[in-house]
Amino acid sequence: MGKTILTVDDSASIRQLVKLTLAETGFEVCEAEDGRDALAKASAVPVHMVITDLNMPNMDGLSLIRELRKLPAYQGVPILFLTTESDDGRKQEAKAAGATGWITKPFNKDQLVAVVHKVLGT
């Protein structure tokens, strides 16, 4: 069984694209539509990585990262931002919150897979 990745985005089409891209390479993918939904799913199902958007309703990606990092099970879990934002200040804020990395949308499928493999060590 492959490693499980939680993908979080308010865009169903982005979630589907990430899921298809990662599932093709053997990963199990769990989807959440915003940070609040992701936090509930992350508490119920252990995941090996989280890929989240920044700007979402109900709970944004930064708040999600801060909440996940409070949970013992998510202290060392890699968290990547996948967002249209590319501002260096936002990247620093994300790093301070506990983000492992940053990928800008639109993303290259091969780049996403390569980064996931690198971060997970697979």
Backbone as XML, in Angstrom:
<?xml version="1.0"?>
<chain id="A" units="angstrom">
  <residue number="1" name="MET">
    <atom name="N" x="0.839" y="-1.194" z="0.000"/>
    <atom name="CA" x="0.000" y="0.000" z="0.000"/>
    <atom name="C" x="0.874" y="1.244" z="0.000"/>
  </residue>
  <residue number="2" name="GLY">
    <atom name="N" x="0.497" y="2.237" z="-0.802"/>
    <atom name="CA" x="1.271" y="3.460" z="-0.912"/>
    <atom name="C" x="1.056" y="4.390" z="0.259"/>
  </residue>
  <residue number="3" name="LYS">
    <atom name="N" x="1.866" y="5.413" z="0.293"/>
    <atom name="CA" x="1.714" y="6.424" z="1.337"/>
    <atom name="C" x="0.479" y="7.268" z="1.051"/>
  </residue>
  <residue number="4" name="THR">
    <atom name="N" x="-0.140" y="7.766" z="2.118"/>
    <atom name="CA" x="-1.363" y="8.552" z="1.985"/>
    <atom name="C" x="-1.052" y="10.039" z="2.039"/>
  </residue>
  <residue number="5" name="ILE">
    <atom name="N" x="-1.606" y="10.768" z="1.089"/>
    <atom name="CA" x="-1.426" y="12.216" z="1.005"/>
    <atom name="C" x="-2.790" y="12.878" z="1.089"/>
  </residue>
  <residue number="6" name="LEU">
    <atom name="N" x="-2.890" y="13.893" z="1.942"/>
    <atom name="CA" x="-4.112" y="14.682" z="2.069"/>
    <atom name="C" x="-3.944" y="15.924" z="1.206"/>
  </residue>
  <residue number="7" name="THR">
    <atom name="N" x="-4.826" y="16.098" z="0.226"/>
    <atom name="CA" x="-4.787" y="17.294" z="-0.617"/>
    <atom name="C" x="-5.961" y="18.200" z="-0.244"/>
  </residue>
  <residue number="8" name="VAL">
    <atom name="N" x="-5.656" y="19.479" z="-0.033"/>
    <atom name="CA" x="-6.642" y="20.426" z="0.482"/>
    <atom name="C" x="-6.741" y="21.618" z="-0.464"/>
  </residue>
  <residue number="9" name="ASP">
    <atom name="N" x="-7.905" y="21.802" z="-1.063"/>
    <atom name="CA" x="-8.108" y="22.927" z="-1.975"/>
    <atom name="C" x="-9.602" y="23.148" z="-2.120"/>
  </residue>
  <residue number="10" name="ASP">
    <atom name="N" x="-10.019" y="24.415" z="-2.184"/>
    <atom name="CA" x="-11.444" y="24.695" z="-2.357"/>
    <atom name="C" x="-11.876" y="24.480" z="-3.812"/>
  </residue>
  <residue number="11" name="SER">
    <atom name="N" x="-10.936" y="24.284" z="-4.715"/>
    <atom name="CA" x="-11.253" y="24.000" z="-6.110"/>
    <atom name="C" x="-11.292" y="22.485" z="-6.330"/>
  </residue>
  <residue number="12" name="ALA">
    <atom name="N" x="-12.479" y="21.971" z="-6.673"/>
    <atom name="CA" x="-12.625" y="20.538" z="-6.921"/>
    <atom name="C" x="-11.747" y="20.091" z="-8.084"/>
  </residue>
  <residue number="13" name="SER">
    <atom name="N" x="-11.577" y="20.942" z="-9.097"/>
    <atom name="CA" x="-10.770" y="20.548" z="-10.252"/>
    <atom name="C" x="-9.294" y="20.427" z="-9.884"/>
  </residue>
  <residue number="14" name="ILE">
    <atom name="N" x="-8.795" y="21.291" z="-9.013"/>
    <atom name="CA" x="-7.401" y="21.183" z="-8.563"/>
    <atom name="C" x="-7.224" y="19.924" z="-7.715"/>
  </residue>
  <residue number="15" name="ARG">
    <atom name="N" x="-8.162" y="19.673" z="-6.801"/>
    <atom name="CA" x="-8.080" y="18.446" z="-5.994"/>
    <atom name="C" x="-8.049" y="17.217" z="-6.891"/>
  </residue>
  <residue number="16" name="GLN">
    <atom name="N" x="-8.907" y="17.198" z="-7.901"/>
    <atom name="CA" x="-8.977" y="16.055" z="-8.810"/>
    <atom name="C" x="-7.674" y="15.903" z="-9.589"/>
  </residue>
  <residue number="17" name="LEU">
    <atom name="N" x="-7.097" y="17.003" z="-10.056"/>
    <atom name="CA" x="-5.842" y="16.952" z="-10.806"/>
    <atom name="C" x="-4.698" y="16.439" z="-9.936"/>
  </residue>
  <residue number="18" name="VAL">
    <atom name="N" x="-4.625" y="16.930" z="-8.707"/>
    <atom name="CA" x="-3.584" y="16.462" z="-7.775"/>
    <atom name="C" x="-3.795" y="14.977" z="-7.481"/>
  </residue>
  <residue number="19" name="LYS">
    <atom name="N" x="-5.041" y="14.600" z="-7.228"/>
    <atom name="CA" x="-5.341" y="13.199" z="-6.912"/>
    <atom name="C" x="-4.946" y="12.276" z="-8.066"/>
  </residue>
  <residue number="20" name="LEU">
    <atom name="N" x="-5.344" y="12.619" z="-9.281"/>
    <atom name="CA" x="-5.015" y="11.795" z="-10.439"/>
    <atom name="C" x="-3.501" y="11.703" z="-10.636"/>
  </residue>
  <residue number="21" name="THR">
    <atom name="N" x="-2.819" y="12.845" z="-10.503"/>
    <atom name="CA" x="-1.372" y="12.884" z="-10.683"/>
    <atom name="C" x="-0.669" y="11.983" z="-9.679"/>
  </residue>
  <residue number="22" name="LEU">
    <atom name="N" x="-1.062" y="12.062" z="-8.418"/>
    <atom name="CA" x="-0.395" y="11.280" z="-7.376"/>
    <atom name="C" x="-0.827" y="9.814" z="-7.371"/>
  </residue>
  <residue number="23" name="ALA">
    <atom name="N" x="-2.084" y="9.559" z="-7.674"/>
    <atom name="CA" x="-2.576" y="8.177" z="-7.704"/>
    <atom name="C" x="-1.884" y="7.376" z="-8.811"/>
  </residue>
  <residue number="24" name="GLU">
    <atom name="N" x="-1.566" y="8.036" z="-9.913"/>
    <atom name="CA" x="-0.861" y="7.376" z="-11.022"/>
    <atom name="C" x="0.507" y="6.843" z="-10.589"/>
  </residue>
  <residue number="25" name="THR">
    <atom name="N" x="1.075" y="7.447" z="-9.559"/>
    <atom name="CA" x="2.407" y="7.026" z="-9.104"/>
    <atom name="C" x="2.341" y="6.205" z="-7.817"/>
  </residue>
  <residue number="26" name="GLY">
    <atom name="N" x="1.144" y="5.729" z="-7.464"/>
    <atom name="CA" x="1.015" y="4.791" z="-6.357"/>
    <atom name="C" x="0.644" y="5.358" z="-5.003"/>
  </residue>
  <residue number="27" name="PHE">
    <atom name="N" x="0.347" y="6.648" z="-4.934"/>
    <atom name="CA" x="-0.046" y="7.239" z="-3.655"/>
    <atom name="C" x="-1.546" y="7.109" z="-3.441"/>
  </residue>
  <residue number="28" name="GLU">
    <atom name="N" x="-1.939" y="6.949" z="-2.180"/>
    <atom name="CA" x="-3.342" y="7.025" z="-1.795"/>
    <atom name="C" x="-3.610" y="8.505" z="-1.534"/>
  </residue>
  <residue number="29" name="VAL">
    <atom name="N" x="-4.738" y="9.024" z="-2.005"/>
    <atom name="CA" x="-5.024" y="10.448" z="-1.840"/>
    <atom name="C" x="-6.369" y="10.633" z="-1.166"/>
  </residue>
  <residue number="30" name="CYS">
    <atom name="N" x="-6.361" y="11.430" z="-0.114"/>
    <atom name="CA" x="-7.564" y="11.827" z="0.613"/>
    <atom name="C" x="-7.794" y="13.305" z="0.294"/>
  </residue>
  <residue number="31" name="GLU">
    <atom name="N" x="-9.022" y="13.710" z="0.046"/>
    <atom name="CA" x="-9.314" y="15.087" z="-0.343"/>
    <atom name="C" x="-10.088" y="15.834" z="0.745"/>
  </residue>
  <residue number="32" name="ALA">
    <atom name="N" x="-9.786" y="17.144" z="0.840"/>
    <atom name="CA" x="-10.536" y="18.033" z="1.729"/>
    <atom name="C" x="-10.765" y="19.352" z="1.000"/>
  </residue>
  <residue number="33" name="GLU">
    <atom name="N" x="-11.929" y="19.970" z="1.253"/>
    <atom name="CA" x="-12.285" y="21.175" z="0.500"/>
    <atom name="C" x="-11.839" y="22.480" z="1.161"/>
  </residue>
  <residue number="34" name="ASP">
    <atom name="N" x="-11.426" y="22.428" z="2.410"/>
    <atom name="CA" x="-10.889" y="23.610" z="3.076"/>
    <atom name="C" x="-10.150" y="23.158" z="4.336"/>
  </residue>
  <residue number="35" name="GLY">
    <atom name="N" x="-9.572" y="24.101" z="5.053"/>
    <atom name="CA" x="-8.781" y="23.757" z="6.223"/>
    <atom name="C" x="-9.570" y="23.060" z="7.315"/>
  </residue>
  <residue number="36" name="ARG">
    <atom name="N" x="-10.789" y="23.488" z="7.527"/>
    <atom name="CA" x="-11.622" y="22.874" z="8.571"/>
    <atom name="C" x="-11.899" y="21.407" z="8.237"/>
  </residue>
  <residue number="37" name="ASP">
    <atom name="N" x="-12.254" y="21.143" z="6.988"/>
    <atom name="CA" x="-12.495" y="19.787" z="6.518"/>
    <atom name="C" x="-11.203" y="18.957" z="6.629"/>
  </residue>
  <residue number="38" name="ALA">
    <atom name="N" x="-10.088" y="19.554" z="6.262"/>
    <atom name="CA" x="-8.792" y="18.855" z="6.317"/>
    <atom name="C" x="-8.412" y="18.486" z="7.744"/>
  </residue>
  <residue number="39" name="LEU">
    <atom name="N" x="-8.642" y="19.395" z="8.666"/>
    <atom name="CA" x="-8.301" y="19.138" z="10.064"/>
    <atom name="C" x="-9.110" y="17.951" z="10.597"/>
  </residue>
  <residue number="40" name="ALA">
    <atom name="N" x="-10.381" y="17.888" z="10.242"/>
    <atom name="CA" x="-11.230" y="16.770" z="10.664"/>
    <atom name="C" x="-10.731" y="15.455" z="10.047"/>
  </residue>
  <residue number="41" name="LYS">
    <atom name="N" x="-10.389" y="15.478" z="8.771"/>
    <atom name="CA" x="-9.929" y="14.255" z="8.104"/>
    <atom name="C" x="-8.553" y="13.837" z="8.615"/>
  </residue>
  <residue number="42" name="ALA">
    <atom name="N" x="-7.682" y="14.813" z="8.866"/>
    <atom name="CA" x="-6.339" y="14.502" z="9.365"/>
    <atom name="C" x="-6.394" y="13.912" z="10.766"/>
  </residue>
  <residue number="43" name="SER">
    <atom name="N" x="-7.409" y="14.271" z="11.519"/>
    <atom name="CA" x="-7.565" y="13.724" z="12.864"/>
    <atom name="C" x="-8.116" y="12.295" z="12.817"/>
  </residue>
  <residue number="44" name="ALA">
    <atom name="N" x="-8.853" y="11.977" z="11.750"/>
    <atom name="CA" x="-9.487" y="10.666" z="11.635"/>
    <atom name="C" x="-8.612" y="9.641" z="10.913"/>
  </residue>
  <residue number="45" name="VAL">
    <atom name="N" x="-7.838" y="10.092" z="9.935"/>
    <atom name="CA" x="-7.031" y="9.197" z="9.097"/>
    <atom name="C" x="-5.588" y="9.695" z="9.091"/>
  </residue>
  <residue number="46" name="PRO">
    <atom name="N" x="-4.639" y="8.885" z="9.548"/>
    <atom name="CA" x="-3.245" y="9.337" z="9.523"/>
    <atom name="C" x="-2.738" y="9.467" z="8.085"/>
  </residue>
  <residue number="47" name="VAL">
    <atom name="N" x="-2.046" y="10.555" z="7.798"/>
    <atom name="CA" x="-1.491" y="10.764" z="6.462"/>
    <atom name="C" x="0.017" y="10.985" z="6.565"/>
  </residue>
  <residue number="48" name="HIS">
    <atom name="N" x="0.697" y="10.742" z="5.447"/>
    <atom name="CA" x="2.143" y="10.874" z="5.395"/>
    <atom name="C" x="2.589" y="12.244" z="4.902"/>
  </residue>
  <residue number="49" name="MET">
    <atom name="N" x="1.669" y="12.981" z="4.254"/>
    <atom name="CA" x="1.969" y="14.311" z="3.736"/>
    <atom name="C" x="0.673" y="15.073" z="3.532"/>
  </residue>
  <residue number="50" name="VAL">
    <atom name="N" x="0.759" y="16.404" z="3.647"/>
    <atom name="CA" x="-0.379" y="17.276" z="3.372"/>
    <atom name="C" x="0.051" y="18.251" z="2.282"/>
  </residue>
  <residue number="51" name="ILE">
    <atom name="N" x="-0.807" y="18.406" z="1.273"/>
    <atom name="CA" x="-0.596" y="19.409" z="0.224"/>
    <atom name="C" x="-1.800" y="20.325" z="0.284"/>
  </residue>
  <residue number="52" name="THR">
    <atom name="N" x="-1.564" y="21.604" z="0.612"/>
    <atom name="CA" x="-2.684" y="22.513" z="0.835"/>
    <atom name="C" x="-2.571" y="23.806" z="0.047"/>
  </residue>
  <residue number="53" name="ASP">
    <atom name="N" x="-3.726" y="24.312" z="-0.315"/>
    <atom name="CA" x="-3.842" y="25.644" z="-0.902"/>
    <atom name="C" x="-3.685" y="26.656" z="0.236"/>
  </residue>
  <residue number="54" name="LEU">
    <atom name="N" x="-3.429" y="27.903" z="-0.109"/>
    <atom name="CA" x="-3.316" y="28.948" z="0.897"/>
    <atom name="C" x="-4.669" y="29.616" z="1.133"/>
  </residue>
  <residue number="55" name="ASN">
    <atom name="N" x="-5.271" y="30.115" z="0.070"/>
    <atom name="CA" x="-6.512" y="30.879" z="0.185"/>
    <atom name="C" x="-7.732" y="29.982" z="0.025"/>
  </residue>
  <residue number="56" name="MET">
    <atom name="N" x="-8.446" y="29.766" z="1.144"/>
    <atom name="CA" x="-9.652" y="28.930" z="1.142"/>
    <atom name="C" x="-10.647" y="29.503" z="2.141"/>
  </residue>
  <residue number="57" name="PRO">
    <atom name="N" x="-11.945" y="29.220" z="1.938"/>
    <atom name="CA" x="-12.946" y="29.647" z="2.925"/>
    <atom name="C" x="-12.856" y="28.795" z="4.197"/>
  </residue>
  <residue number="58" name="ASN">
    <atom name="N" x="-13.501" y="29.246" z="5.243"/>
    <atom name="CA" x="-13.613" y="28.569" z="6.542"/>
    <atom name="C" x="-12.297" y="28.505" z="7.314"/>
  </residue>
  <residue number="59" name="MET">
    <atom name="N" x="-11.239" y="27.965" z="6.725"/>
    <atom name="CA" x="-9.917" y="27.965" z="7.359"/>
    <atom name="C" x="-8.881" y="27.953" z="6.241"/>
  </residue>
  <residue number="60" name="ASP">
    <atom name="N" x="-8.009" y="28.965" z="6.220"/>
    <atom name="CA" x="-6.999" y="29.027" z="5.165"/>
    <atom name="C" x="-5.839" y="28.078" z="5.449"/>
  </residue>
  <residue number="61" name="GLY">
    <atom name="N" x="-4.939" y="27.967" z="4.492"/>
    <atom name="CA" x="-3.828" y="27.033" z="4.600"/>
    <atom name="C" x="-2.879" y="27.322" z="5.744"/>
  </residue>
  <residue number="62" name="LEU">
    <atom name="N" x="-2.611" y="28.608" z="6.012"/>
    <atom name="CA" x="-1.723" y="28.950" z="7.129"/>
    <atom name="C" x="-2.317" y="28.515" z="8.459"/>
  </residue>
  <residue number="63" name="SER">
    <atom name="N" x="-3.598" y="28.786" z="8.640"/>
    <atom name="CA" x="-4.269" y="28.377" z="9.884"/>
    <atom name="C" x="-4.274" y="26.859" z="10.007"/>
  </residue>
  <residue number="64" name="LEU">
    <atom name="N" x="-4.486" y="26.175" z="8.882"/>
    <atom name="CA" x="-4.468" y="24.711" z="8.893"/>
    <atom name="C" x="-3.108" y="24.199" z="9.353"/>
  </residue>
  <residue number="65" name="ILE">
    <atom name="N" x="-2.051" y="24.746" z="8.800"/>
    <atom name="CA" x="-0.703" y="24.299" z="9.179"/>
    <atom name="C" x="-0.476" y="24.527" z="10.672"/>
  </residue>
  <residue number="66" name="ARG">
    <atom name="N" x="-0.847" y="25.690" z="11.149"/>
    <atom name="CA" x="-0.654" y="25.985" z="12.582"/>
    <atom name="C" x="-1.411" y="24.985" z="13.449"/>
  </residue>
  <residue number="67" name="GLU">
    <atom name="N" x="-2.631" y="24.639" z="13.053"/>
    <atom name="CA" x="-3.433" y="23.685" z="13.826"/>
    <atom name="C" x="-2.856" y="22.278" z="13.744"/>
  </residue>
  <residue number="68" name="LEU">
    <atom name="N" x="-2.427" y="21.867" z="12.547"/>
    <atom name="CA" x="-1.837" y="20.533" z="12.402"/>
    <atom name="C" x="-0.560" y="20.398" z="13.220"/>
  </residue>
  <residue number="69" name="ARG">
    <atom name="N" x="0.253" y="21.432" z="13.233"/>
    <atom name="CA" x="1.524" y="21.372" z="13.956"/>
    <atom name="C" x="1.323" y="21.282" z="15.473"/>
  </residue>
  <residue number="70" name="LYS">
    <atom name="N" x="0.138" y="21.611" z="15.958"/>
    <atom name="CA" x="-0.166" y="21.463" z="17.387"/>
    <atom name="C" x="-0.425" y="20.001" z="17.753"/>
  </residue>
  <residue number="71" name="LEU">
    <atom name="N" x="-0.746" y="19.180" z="16.748"/>
    <atom name="CA" x="-1.070" y="17.773" z="16.988"/>
    <atom name="C" x="0.210" y="16.939" z="16.988"/>
  </residue>
  <residue number="72" name="PRO">
    <atom name="N" x="0.440" y="16.138" z="18.024"/>
    <atom name="CA" x="1.664" y="15.330" z="18.087"/>
    <atom name="C" x="1.905" y="14.482" z="16.841"/>
  </residue>
  <residue number="73" name="ALA">
    <atom name="N" x="0.841" y="13.927" z="16.263"/>
    <atom name="CA" x="0.981" y="13.062" z="15.090"/>
    <atom name="C" x="1.458" y="13.820" z="13.848"/>
  </residue>
  <residue number="74" name="TYR">
    <atom name="N" x="1.337" y="15.142" z="13.863"/>
    <atom name="CA" x="1.689" y="15.938" z="12.672"/>
    <atom name="C" x="2.915" y="16.822" z="12.874"/>
  </residue>
  <residue number="75" name="GLN">
    <atom name="N" x="3.670" y="16.569" z="13.942"/>
    <atom name="CA" x="4.883" y="17.349" z="14.188"/>
    <atom name="C" x="5.889" y="17.211" z="13.045"/>
  </residue>
  <residue number="76" name="GLY">
    <atom name="N" x="6.058" y="15.985" z="12.541"/>
    <atom name="CA" x="7.062" y="15.756" z="11.516"/>
    <atom name="C" x="6.516" y="15.459" z="10.136"/>
  </residue>
  <residue number="77" name="VAL">
    <atom name="N" x="5.206" y="15.590" z="9.951"/>
    <atom name="CA" x="4.595" y="15.299" z="8.656"/>
    <atom name="C" x="4.870" y="16.461" z="7.692"/>
  </residue>
  <residue number="78" name="PRO">
    <atom name="N" x="5.415" y="16.176" z="6.505"/>
    <atom name="CA" x="5.673" y="17.248" z="5.548"/>
    <atom name="C" x="4.379" y="17.904" z="5.079"/>
  </residue>
  <residue number="79" name="ILE">
    <atom name="N" x="4.416" y="19.234" z="4.972"/>
    <atom name="CA" x="3.261" y="19.992" z="4.490"/>
    <atom name="C" x="3.744" y="20.922" z="3.380"/>
  </residue>
  <residue number="80" name="LEU">
    <atom name="N" x="3.170" y="20.751" z="2.190"/>
    <atom name="CA" x="3.512" y="21.590" z="1.050"/>
    <atom name="C" x="2.355" y="22.524" z="0.729"/>
  </residue>
  <residue number="81" name="PHE">
    <atom name="N" x="2.702" y="23.762" z="0.382"/>
    <atom name="CA" x="1.706" y="24.677" z="-0.157"/>
    <atom name="C" x="1.671" y="24.497" z="-1.658"/>
  </residue>
  <residue number="82" name="LEU">
    <atom name="N" x="0.476" y="24.451" z="-2.224"/>
    <atom name="CA" x="0.266" y="24.439" z="-3.661"/>
    <atom name="C" x="-0.706" y="25.581" z="-3.914"/>
  </residue>
  <residue number="83" name="THR">
    <atom name="N" x="-0.181" y="26.736" z="-4.365"/>
    <atom name="CA" x="-0.978" y="27.947" z="-4.404"/>
    <atom name="C" x="-0.569" y="28.866" z="-5.540"/>
  </residue>
  <residue number="84" name="THR">
    <atom name="N" x="-1.440" y="29.799" z="-5.875"/>
    <atom name="CA" x="-1.103" y="30.805" z="-6.887"/>
    <atom name="C" x="-0.221" y="31.901" z="-6.299"/>
  </residue>
  <residue number="85" name="GLU">
    <atom name="N" x="-0.173" y="31.999" z="-4.983"/>
    <atom name="CA" x="0.642" y="33.020" z="-4.308"/>
    <atom name="C" x="2.127" y="32.746" z="-4.521"/>
  </residue>
  <residue number="86" name="SER">
    <atom name="N" x="2.893" y="33.790" z="-4.783"/>
    <atom name="CA" x="4.342" y="33.610" z="-4.937"/>
    <atom name="C" x="5.126" y="34.679" z="-4.179"/>
  </residue>
  <residue number="87" name="ASP">
    <atom name="N" x="4.440" y="35.446" z="-3.343"/>
    <atom name="CA" x="5.065" y="36.520" z="-2.576"/>
    <atom name="C" x="6.047" y="35.960" z="-1.550"/>
  </residue>
  <residue number="88" name="ASP">
    <atom name="N" x="7.263" y="36.513" z="-1.523"/>
    <atom name="CA" x="8.287" y="36.025" z="-0.597"/>
    <atom name="C" x="7.872" y="36.185" z="0.871"/>
  </residue>
  <residue number="89" name="GLY">
    <atom name="N" x="7.151" y="37.250" z="1.175"/>
    <atom name="CA" x="6.677" y="37.451" z="2.543"/>
    <atom name="C" x="5.727" y="36.347" z="2.972"/>
  </residue>
  <residue number="90" name="ARG">
    <atom name="N" x="4.848" y="35.938" z="2.061"/>
    <atom name="CA" x="3.914" y="34.848" z="2.355"/>
    <atom name="C" x="4.661" y="33.534" z="2.524"/>
  </residue>
  <residue number="91" name="LYS">
    <atom name="N" x="5.701" y="33.335" z="1.710"/>
    <atom name="CA" x="6.506" y="32.112" z="1.823"/>
    <atom name="C" x="7.196" y="32.051" z="3.183"/>
  </residue>
  <residue number="92" name="GLN">
    <atom name="N" x="7.701" y="33.179" z="3.648"/>
    <atom name="CA" x="8.360" y="33.216" z="4.958"/>
    <atom name="C" x="7.346" y="32.958" z="6.073"/>
  </residue>
  <residue number="93" name="GLU">
    <atom name="N" x="6.155" y="33.529" z="5.924"/>
    <atom name="CA" x="5.082" y="33.308" z="6.897"/>
    <atom name="C" x="4.707" y="31.821" z="6.945"/>
  </residue>
  <residue number="94" name="ALA">
    <atom name="N" x="4.643" y="31.204" z="5.767"/>
    <atom name="CA" x="4.310" y="29.776" z="5.688"/>
    <atom name="C" x="5.400" y="28.936" z="6.339"/>
  </residue>
  <residue number="95" name="LYS">
    <atom name="N" x="6.640" y="29.268" z="6.082"/>
    <atom name="CA" x="7.758" y="28.521" z="6.673"/>
    <atom name="C" x="7.719" y="28.645" z="8.197"/>
  </residue>
  <residue number="96" name="ALA">
    <atom name="N" x="7.452" y="29.850" z="8.680"/>
    <atom name="CA" x="7.372" y="30.076" z="10.126"/>
    <atom name="C" x="6.227" y="29.273" z="10.747"/>
  </residue>
  <residue number="97" name="ALA">
    <atom name="N" x="5.151" y="29.074" z="9.995"/>
    <atom name="CA" x="4.000" y="28.311" z="10.494"/>
    <atom name="C" x="4.281" y="26.809" z="10.507"/>
  </residue>
  <residue number="98" name="GLY">
    <atom name="N" x="5.290" y="26.386" z="9.727"/>
    <atom name="CA" x="5.629" y="24.965" z="9.711"/>
    <atom name="C" x="5.556" y="24.308" z="8.349"/>
  </residue>
  <residue number="99" name="ALA">
    <atom name="N" x="5.401" y="25.097" z="7.275"/>
    <atom name="CA" x="5.361" y="24.522" z="5.928"/>
    <atom name="C" x="6.730" y="23.971" z="5.554"/>
  </residue>
  <residue number="100" name="THR">
    <atom name="N" x="6.725" y="22.854" z="4.855"/>
    <atom name="CA" x="7.956" y="22.206" z="4.414"/>
    <atom name="C" x="8.424" y="22.775" z="3.084"/>
  </residue>
  <residue number="101" name="GLY">
    <atom name="N" x="7.466" y="23.126" z="2.208"/>
    <atom name="CA" x="7.821" y="23.621" z="0.882"/>
    <atom name="C" x="6.669" y="24.350" z="0.226"/>
  </residue>
  <residue number="102" name="TRP">
    <atom name="N" x="6.912" y="24.828" z="-1.002"/>
    <atom name="CA" x="5.975" y="25.686" z="-1.711"/>
    <atom name="C" x="6.035" y="25.375" z="-3.186"/>
  </residue>
  <residue number="103" name="ILE">
    <atom name="N" x="4.901" y="25.111" z="-3.811"/>
    <atom name="CA" x="4.803" y="24.929" z="-5.258"/>
    <atom name="C" x="3.750" y="25.912" z="-5.760"/>
  </residue>
  <residue number="104" name="THR">
    <atom name="N" x="4.096" y="26.631" z="-6.837"/>
    <atom name="CA" x="3.184" y="27.634" z="-7.379"/>
    <atom name="C" x="2.305" y="27.034" z="-8.476"/>
  </residue>
  <residue number="105" name="LYS">
    <atom name="N" x="1.012" y="27.362" z="-8.410"/>
    <atom name="CA" x="0.064" y="26.963" z="-9.462"/>
    <atom name="C" x="0.180" y="27.951" z="-10.616"/>
  </residue>
  <residue number="106" name="PRO">
    <atom name="N" x="-0.058" y="27.543" z="-11.834"/>
    <atom name="CA" x="-0.301" y="26.164" z="-12.237"/>
    <atom name="C" x="0.981" y="25.351" z="-12.088"/>
  </residue>
  <residue number="107" name="PHE">
    <atom name="N" x="0.828" y="24.086" z="-11.732"/>
    <atom name="CA" x="2.004" y="23.259" z="-11.472"/>
    <atom name="C" x="2.242" y="22.271" z="-12.601"/>
  </residue>
  <residue number="108" name="ASN">
    <atom name="N" x="3.473" y="21.851" z="-12.709"/>
    <atom name="CA" x="3.872" y="20.816" z="-13.655"/>
    <atom name="C" x="3.708" y="19.483" z="-12.937"/>
  </residue>
  <residue number="109" name="LYS">
    <atom name="N" x="3.001" y="18.543" z="-13.539"/>
    <atom name="CA" x="2.736" y="17.255" z="-12.896"/>
    <atom name="C" x="4.023" y="16.538" z="-12.485"/>
  </residue>
  <residue number="110" name="ASP">
    <atom name="N" x="5.006" y="16.518" z="-13.394"/>
    <atom name="CA" x="6.274" y="15.845" z="-13.088"/>
    <atom name="C" x="6.983" y="16.506" z="-11.914"/>
  </residue>
  <residue number="111" name="GLN">
    <atom name="N" x="6.910" y="17.844" z="-11.854"/>
    <atom name="CA" x="7.534" y="18.575" z="-10.754"/>
    <atom name="C" x="6.854" y="18.217" z="-9.432"/>
  </residue>
  <residue number="112" name="LEU">
    <atom name="N" x="5.531" y="18.156" z="-9.434"/>
    <atom name="CA" x="4.798" y="17.812" z="-8.218"/>
    <atom name="C" x="5.198" y="16.418" z="-7.732"/>
  </residue>
  <residue number="113" name="VAL">
    <atom name="N" x="5.205" y="15.466" z="-8.622"/>
    <atom name="CA" x="5.563" y="14.095" z="-8.253"/>
    <atom name="C" x="7.001" y="14.040" z="-7.735"/>
  </residue>
  <residue number="114" name="ALA">
    <atom name="N" x="7.904" y="14.744" z="-8.405"/>
    <atom name="CA" x="9.309" y="14.750" z="-7.981"/>
    <atom name="C" x="9.476" y="15.353" z="-6.588"/>
  </residue>
  <residue number="115" name="VAL">
    <atom name="N" x="8.776" y="16.447" z="-6.315"/>
    <atom name="CA" x="8.868" y="17.087" z="-5.004"/>
    <atom name="C" x="8.284" y="16.168" z="-3.928"/>
  </residue>
  <residue number="116" name="VAL">
    <atom name="N" x="7.158" y="15.540" z="-4.214"/>
    <atom name="CA" x="6.550" y="14.623" z="-3.241"/>
    <atom name="C" x="7.495" y="13.468" z="-2.926"/>
  </residue>
  <residue number="117" name="HIS">
    <atom name="N" x="8.074" y="12.872" z="-3.958"/>
    <atom name="CA" x="9.026" y="11.774" z="-3.733"/>
    <atom name="C" x="10.238" y="12.244" z="-2.929"/>
  </residue>
  <residue number="118" name="LYS">
    <atom name="N" x="10.736" y="13.416" z="-3.269"/>
    <atom name="CA" x="11.912" y="13.941" z="-2.560"/>
    <atom name="C" x="11.607" y="14.184" z="-1.093"/>
  </residue>
  <residue number="119" name="VAL">
    <atom name="N" x="10.496" y="14.843" z="-0.822"/>
    <atom name="CA" x="10.147" y="15.186" z="0.562"/>
    <atom name="C" x="9.822" y="13.939" z="1.389"/>
  </residue>
  <residue number="120" name="LEU">
    <atom name="N" x="9.188" y="12.948" z="0.753"/>
    <atom name="CA" x="8.836" y="11.714" z="1.468"/>
    <atom name="C" x="9.990" y="10.708" z="1.508"/>
  </residue>
  <residue number="121" name="GLY">
    <atom name="N" x="11.004" y="10.961" z="0.697"/>
    <atom name="CA" x="12.131" y="10.038" z="0.664"/>
    <atom name="C" x="11.789" y="8.720" z="0.021"/>
  </residue>
  <residue number="122" name="THR">
    <atom name="N" x="10.907" y="8.753" z="-0.989"/>
    <atom name="CA" x="10.495" y="7.518" z="-1.676"/>
    <atom name="C" x="11.068" y="7.438" z="-3.073"/>
  </residue>
</chain>
